[in-house]
Amino acid sequence: MSQQVQGVIAPGKNQPVRVETIVVPDPGPGEAVVKIQACGVCHTDLHYKQGGINDDFPFLLGHEASGIVESVGEGVTDVAPGDFVILNWRAVCGSCRSCLRGRPQYCFNTHNAQQKMTLLDGTELSPALGIGAFAEKTLVAAGQCTKVDPAVSPAVAGLLGCGVMAGIGAAINTGNVGRGDSVAVIGCGGVGDAAVVGARLAGAAKIIAVDIDDRKLATARTMGATHTVNSRSQDAVEAIRELTGGNGADVVIEAVGHPETYKQAFYARDLAGTVVLVGVPTPDMTLELPLLDVFGRGGALKSSWYGDCLPSRDFPMLVDLHQQGRIDLGAFVTETIALDEVEQAFARMHEGDVLRSVVEF
């Protein structure tokens, strides 16, 4: 029998979000219903609200979440009721050409629940990133549930579901940061700071944080940045080069998603260095670079989707590192809020006042 729960929807482009009653169906084959315990307020949810992803309104927002599996559908064997899980938005299919080549982190056929959650009047909802976790309960594909140590705080665990994983993975998985490398991170919000943490974890010798907000730069230092650059008052490219012996950084991670900051990343890397784009651009953005510069500088220009993570491998590992005190995931949680405070949390995020607001249930 379906259930009625409270959830946050974005009714239309740039309209304020609101709490509505959501109808969650029983899980069908390959599906699971998860009772949400915590869900972070992520920039991607704001992009959905602003129409920057697509126009499939109304959206059921929220995707950076953890919770308890309540029930599962036919054929589900990897998780069971009572399991504590982090939700992920790239459920690996196991059978596409990428999975069959042993590269499941690049799965080309990730999947979501087949059934739709709805409003009381039957209006179908589009769950953000196939999750929709600003709700007391949500319906997902069972493959979107990754079991982790239940001793970890739900507020901390949920952040691995998107932003923190994206940043750490951009450094470790996509950027292949190695011991002794120099790394620059442009944009020090939640994802950028996670990239700083990832670079430190990988053994980078020099980690340069770049932002226009001194508050964010101060936070980046607490996360492991060895140097900071305020690009409002300094030329970011010149500053990074000066800090790296005139050469540029081995890896530059762009965590803004804007053409101008991408160009900074491109020119701030060393010859044969790597640029990693993990910031999410809007559909209207374009990039122009001299093709000779692309050729002449060598190296690699990479995009990092979800930190190129494999949830079944990376989520438990990072939870374990947190539990061991080797990384402080709790430092990303600025505040915990109630479900009806999401709209205000978007405003605080836009103003740069928080790393993460986390809805707790």
Residue pairs with C-beta under 8 A, 6 or more apart in sequence:
1 26
2 23
2 24
2 25
2 26
3 23
3 24
3 33
3 137
4 21
4 22
4 23
4 24
4 120
5 21
5 22
5 24
5 135
5 136
5 137
6 19
6 20
6 21
6 22
6 135
6 136
6 339
7 19
7 20
7 21
7 22
7 60
7 62
7 117
7 132
7 134
7 135
7 136
7 138
7 339
8 17
8 18
8 19
8 20
8 60
8 61
8 62
8 134
8 135
8 339
8 342
9 17
9 18
9 20
9 22
9 58
9 59
9 60
9 61
9 119
9 125
10 17
10 48
10 49
10 57
10 58
10 59
10 61
11 17
11 18
11 57
11 58
12 57
12 58
13 49
13 50
13 51
13 55
13 57
14 49
14 50
14 51
15 49
16 343
17 49
17 61
17 342
17 343
17 346
18 343
19 339
19 340
20 119
20 120
21 119
21 120
22 60
22 117
22 118
22 119
22 125
22 135
23 117
23 118
23 119
23 120
24 33
24 117
24 135
24 137
24 138
24 139
25 115
25 116
25 117
25 139
26 33
26 71
26 73
27 33
27 71
27 72
27 73
27 76
27 113
27 115
27 139
27 142
28 73
28 74
28 113
28 114
28 115
29 73
29 74
29 75
30 73
30 74
30 75
30 76
30 114
30 141
30 142
30 143
31 72
31 73
31 76
31 113
31 114
31 115
31 139
31 140
31 141
31 142
32 69
32 70
32 71
32 72
32 73
32 76
32 79
32 139
32 140
32 141
32 142
32 144
32 145
33 69
33 70
33 71
33 72
33 137
33 138
33 139
34 65
34 67
34 68
34 69
34 70
34 85
34 87
34 133
34 137
34 138
34 140
34 145
35 67
35 68
35 69
35 70
35 136
35 137
35 361
36 62
36 65
36 66
36 67
36 133
36 135
36 136
36 137
36 138
36 361
37 65
37 66
37 67
37 68
37 154
37 158
37 360
37 361
38 65
38 66
38 67
38 153
38 154
38 155
38 157
38 158
38 336
38 358
38 359
38 360
38 361
39 62
39 63
39 64
39 65
39 66
39 133
39 134
39 158
39 358
39 359
40 64
40 65
40 155
40 158
40 159
40 161
40 162
40 163
40 356
40 357
40 358
40 359
41 64
41 337
41 342
41 345
41 346
41 349
41 356
41 357
41 358
41 359
42 63
42 64
42 162
42 163
42 190
42 356
43 163
43 189
43 190
43 191
43 280
43 349
44 53
44 63
44 128
44 129
44 162
44 280
45 61
45 62
45 63
45 128
45 134
45 346
46 346
46 349
46 350
47 53
47 280
47 282
48 59
48 61
48 128
49 59
49 61
49 346
51 57
52 282
52 283
54 126
56 126
57 126
58 119
58 123
58 125
58 126
59 125
59 126
59 127
59 128
59 132
60 117
60 125
60 126
60 127
60 128
60 132
60 134
60 135
60 138
61 128
61 132
61 134
61 342
62 128
62 131
62 132
62 133
62 134
62 135
62 138
62 359
63 87
63 89
63 127
63 128
63 129
63 130
63 131
63 132
63 133
63 161
63 162
64 133
64 158
64 159
64 161
64 162
64 163
65 86
65 87
65 131
65 133
65 138
65 158
65 161
66 84
66 85
66 86
66 87
66 148
66 154
66 155
66 157
66 158
66 161
67 84
67 85
67 87
67 133
67 154
67 361
68 82
68 83
68 84
68 85
69 79
69 80
69 81
69 82
69 83
69 85
69 145
70 81
70 137
71 81
72 79
72 80
72 81
72 142
73 142
76 142
78 142
78 143
78 145
78 147
79 85
79 142
79 145
79 147
83 145
83 147
84 147
84 148
84 149
84 150
84 154
84 157
85 145
85 146
85 147
85 148
86 145
86 146
86 148
86 157
86 158
86 160
86 161
86 311
86 315
87 131
87 133
87 138
87 140
87 144
87 145
87 146
87 158
87 161
88 144
88 145
88 146
88 161
88 306
88 311
88 315
89 110
89 129
89 130
89 131
89 144
89 161
89 162
89 306
90 107
90 110
90 305
90 306
90 309
90 311
91 110
91 111
91 112
91 141
91 142
91 143
91 144
92 99
92 104
92 107
92 110
92 143
92 310
92 311
92 312
93 99
93 107
93 109
93 110
93 111
93 143
94 104
95 109
96 107
96 108
96 109
97 108
98 104
98 106
98 107
98 108
99 107
99 109
104 310
105 173
105 308
105 309
105 310
106 308
111 141
111 143
112 127
112 130
112 131
112 140
112 141
112 144
113 127
113 130
113 139
113 140
113 141
115 139
116 124
116 125
117 124
117 125
117 127
117 132
117 135
117 138
117 139
118 124
118 125
119 125
125 132
127 138
129 162
130 140
130 141
130 144
131 138
131 140
131 144
131 161
132 138
132 139
134 339
134 342
134 359
136 339
136 361
146 311
146 312
146 315
146 316
147 316
148 157
148 315
148 316
148 319
149 316
149 319
149 320
149 323
151 323
152 319
152 322
152 323
153 330
154 360
155 330
155 333
155 336
155 358
155 360
156 322
156 329
156 330
156 332
156 333
157 319
157 329
158 358
159 165
159 190
159 329
159 332
159 333
159 356
159 358
160 314
160 315
160 318
160 319
160 329
162 306
163 190
163 191
163 194
163 332
163 356
164 190
164 191
164 194
164 197
164 318
164 329
164 332
165 194
165 306
165 307
165 309
165 311
165 314
165 315
165 318
166 191
166 194
166 278
166 304
166 306
166 307
166 309
167 190
167 191
167 192
167 193
167 194
167 195
167 196
167 197
167 198
167 253
167 255
167 278
167 307
168 194
168 195
168 197
168 198
168 201
168 307
168 318
169 198
169 304
169 306
169 307
169 308
169 309
169 314
170 191
170 194
170 195
170 198
170 253
170 255
170 276
170 278
170 304
170 307
170 308
171 177
171 183
171 195
171 196
171 197
171 198
171 199
171 201
171 202
171 204
171 251
171 253
171 276
172 198
172 201
172 202
172 307
173 304
173 307
173 308
173 309
173 314
174 276
174 278
174 302
174 303
174 304
174 307
174 308
175 183
175 199
175 251
175 253
175 274
175 276
175 302
175 304
176 251
176 274
177 183
177 198
177 199
177 202
177 203
177 204
177 250
177 251
178 202
178 203
178 204
179 202
179 203
179 204
179 205
180 203
180 204
180 205
181 199
181 202
181 203
181 204
181 205
181 206
181 249
181 250
181 251
182 204
182 205
182 206
182 207
182 208
182 243
182 244
182 249
182 250
182 251
182 270
183 195
183 199
183 204
183 206
183 207
183 208
183 249
183 250
183 251
183 252
183 253
184 207
184 208
184 209
184 210
184 240
184 249
184 251
184 252
184 253
184 265
184 268
184 269
185 192
185 195
185 196
185 199
185 207
185 208
185 209
185 210
185 220
185 225
185 252
185 253
185 255
186 192
186 210
186 211
186 231
186 236
186 252
186 253
186 254
186 255
186 256
186 261
186 264
186 265
186 268
187 210
187 211
187 254
187 255
187 256
187 261
187 279
188 196
188 209
188 210
188 211
188 213
188 216
188 217
188 219
188 220
188 225
188 255
189 216
189 255
189 352
189 355
190 332
190 355
190 356
191 255
191 278
191 279
192 209
192 211
192 216
192 220
192 253
192 255
192 256
193 216
193 219
193 220
193 223
193 332
193 355
194 332
195 253
195 255
195 278
196 207
196 209
196 220
196 223
196 224
196 225
197 223
197 224
197 327
198 307
199 207
199 224
199 251
199 253
200 207
200 223
200 224
201 321
201 326
201 327
204 251
206 226
206 227
206 243
206 244
206 249
207 224
207 225
207 226
207 227
208 225
208 226
208 227
208 228
208 229
208 239
208 240
208 243
208 244
208 249
209 216
209 217
209 220
209 221
209 225
209 227
209 228
209 229
210 228
210 229
210 231
210 236
210 239
210 240
210 264
211 217
211 220
211 228
211 229
211 230
211 231
212 230
212 231
212 232
213 230
213 352
214 230
215 352
216 352
217 225
217 228
217 229
217 230
218 228
219 355
220 228
221 228
222 331
223 331
227 243
229 236
229 239
229 240
229 243
231 239
231 264
236 264
236 268
237 264
237 267
237 268
240 248
240 249
240 252
240 268
241 247
241 248
241 268
244 270
247 270
247 271
248 267
248 268
248 269
248 270
248 271
248 273
249 268
249 269
249 270
249 273
250 269
250 270
250 273
250 274
251 269
251 273
251 274
251 275
251 276
252 265
252 266
252 268
252 269
252 273
252 274
252 275
252 276
253 265
253 276
253 278
254 261
254 262
254 264
254 265
254 275
254 276
254 277
254 278
254 279
255 278
255 279
256 262
256 279
257 277
257 279
257 280
257 281
257 282
257 285
258 279
258 281
258 285
259 281
259 285
259 286
259 287
259 288
261 279
262 275
262 277
262 287
263 287
263 289
265 275
265 277
266 275
266 289
266 293
266 297
266 301
267 293
269 275
269 297
269 299
270 299
271 297
271 298
271 299
272 297
272 298
272 299
273 297
273 299
274 299
274 300
274 301
274 302
275 299
275 300
275 301
275 302
276 302
276 303
276 304
277 301
277 302
277 303
277 304
278 303
278 304
278 307
294 301
307 314
309 315
318 327
318 329
321 327
322 328
322 329
322 330
331 355
332 355
332 356
333 355
333 356
333 358
334 353
334 354
334 355
334 356
334 357
335 345
335 354
335 357
335 358
336 357
336 358
336 359
336 360
337 344
337 345
337 357
337 358
337 359
337 360
338 359
338 360
339 359
339 361
341 357
341 359
342 359
345 354
345 357
345 359
348 354
348 357
349 357
